[in-house]
Amino acid sequence: MTSRERVLAHLDGRPVDRLPLMPITMQFAADLIGAKYLRYATDFRTLVEGQLRTAEQYGFDYVSCISDPAREAADCGADIVLFDDQPPAFKEERALLAEKTRLAGLRIPDPLGGGRMTDRVRAAELFRREVGGDKLIEGWIEGPMAEGADLRGINTIMLDLYDDPAFVTDLFEFVTEMEIRFAQAQVEAGVDLIGIGDAAASLVGPAFYGQFVWPCEKRMVDAIHAMGARVRLHICGDTTAILDGMGRLGCDIVDLDYPVDMRAGRARMASQVILGNVEPVGVMRNDTPDHVRAALAACHEAVGPRYIVGAGCELVRDTPEANVRAMGAFAMDTAP
């Protein structure tokens, strides 16, 4: 079976020949083709080349349009800091919505309007031409908490949750509509799955998550499913306190980062496929291939058959080749 067939069958609960292999790579992929990260993040052709080379060399079952969280905010007019060989960044004091009254005049950018969102859509189109039905193609959008923090500033929005909940509601409404439109453009370009990255959601407790974040994530998930695509939820950090809510979103794949106990994740997500959660630095980068395999075996045992091989978060750029190959060998040798 092809990689794409393998992943889709696994998500549907149908038999597969082995566990799918879907670790996140960004800087790792850029380095593999000798590209500076600025090029990787701003030129869809470079991103596609890096992803294709990485998938081919290590046997990954998918390719991804992910590069950084600053695409949507940049197209909204945010002041993005670009670096030659690391991901774009935000400066809190220069956040687009540092003055929150600006939200009322903010307009949702056109995903096909020629900005950074368009570059990601072009990557999806090129992936579809290059891989056809062989590899699963993943698009990417930001979740409400992550994008809200990108537009407002992470520290400021944390205060807003207490001081101005009406503003947070309005901001998340804007973000949710923008991200649904961005997802639609990527699905129409040919992606099979949309990843929702909501890193900052791990920083709020279950009460705020349930009141503000979960309803918007749920709207995104339902909208993407209505488009005919699958959904992968990726929230970096310790999500133990919000696992119940994450499990009720109805995502096809849920990534769990390394601080989360995989047995606890499975207990609260009976039906989802779980991906992860080997520590990207302590194990994948700094440990041995044998320990990588042992860590993956422990994850698989904890989760059971509905498991996808991957790290807790992005493979860091200087992860040893032997350890990435050990991850691939585990997937190749392991039936669900």
NORRAJO-V799050 format. One record per helix or strand. SS is the DSSP state (hx for helix, st for strand). FROM is the first residue (numbers start at 1). LEN is the number of residues. Records with the same first field share a line. If there is no record, write none. Layout:
BEGIN
SS: FROM-LEN, FROM-LEN
END
This chain:
BEGIN
hx: 3-10, 27-6, 37-6, 44-15, 71-6, 92-3, 100-6, 116-16, 144-9, 154-10, 165-25, 199-5, 206-21, 240-8, 262-7, 280-6, 289-15, 321-13
st: 21-1, 62-3, 81-1, 89-1, 136-7, 193-5, 230-5, 253-4, 273-6, 307-5
END
